[in-house]
Amino acid sequence: MPLEIVRNDITKMTVDAIVNAANESLLGGGGVDGAIHYAAGLELLAECKTLGGCKTGKAKITGGYQLPAKYVIHTVGPIYKDGKQGEKALLESCYRESLALAKAHNCETVAFPLISSGVYGYPKDQALKVAIDIISDFLLENEMKVYIVIFDKAAYKISEKLFSDIAEYIDDNYVDEHTDYHRESMRMNMPTQASIGMFEANLCECKAMIPEEDLDAKLKQIDESFSQMLLRKIDEKGMTDAECYKKANIDRKLFSKIRSDVHYKPSKPTAIAFAISLELSLDETEDMLKKAGFALSHSNKFDIIIEYFISKGNYNIFEINEALFAFDQSLLGA
Ligand code: ADP
């Protein structure tokens, strides 16, 4: 997954660069800044002293010293007052400038804390949205693996409205796992002799109604593999391969594997990520999942959350991942 949200201490991340939410002096402070300086050692402070500070919205890079990361990118987030002082543009600039510096230093992996969301007071749900928007825009044009590191669960919040809407949707749709589905479906679907006769008659009638070429096409689709269906849908939607896998938050290597192996069986989150990227309807999503041997179920919160977003026509994979993360579910993508 090119963009991943993880719960961790950023000083423990083994990546090419970690980003520091610094202040304009660059001489250390509290919060994540203090933790980074503490873990990197005094040499980091010595290098920072040579930099002459940094303006809000800008970024500067140093070595990582005792950290597992090769570099530290120091960026200065805005202090949040009321949201009307240009805070959002400055925060966006922090992410853009940091990503540009990481790119200029050939970093392949970068980890960000939620800049400005601590002492600087930026509302956490909005700070997360800015991070996701800017990073995902960048990833549409660039190959990089980016982590948003959430320090503690309490520090993480999607908007209350979205959270409660999803919670309500889960409540309305969640089916107790103890329901015996097999028996239930046997009972509901048990064919009688009369119903078999009717089914056969209907089938003949349907066949007669469908033009031969359409029927051929439908039959071909039944034999289609996951990979074939994916490539067909990409063509039908007029997307390029890269547009599709990037929007699915899937990396290029995995996509190439799926493309070249007609019988490739993806994991369920990967299959769903493609369905989201292609903006498939619920029925089409079910079809695509079936090709990979999966189904959406109402006894599984992950599936219900996916269904919630598809039914609302919201196909933003990063927002879906935010919600999955908030509900402690695994994320979409590779
Ligand atoms: P700012 O001054 O930009 O608000 P803070 O350091 O106060 O910076 O907080 C920024 C975010 O970093 C907060 O969400 C805080 O929970 C988080 N944070 C603090 N320590 C760490 C850490 N060790 N790793 C990752 N995130 C951290």
Residues whose N, C-alpha, C, O or C-beta is under 5 A from the ligand:
A	BS01	ADP	N8 D9 I10 T11 A21 G30 G31 V32 D33 A35 G77 P113 L114 I115 S116 S117 G118 V119 Y120 G121 V149 F151 A155
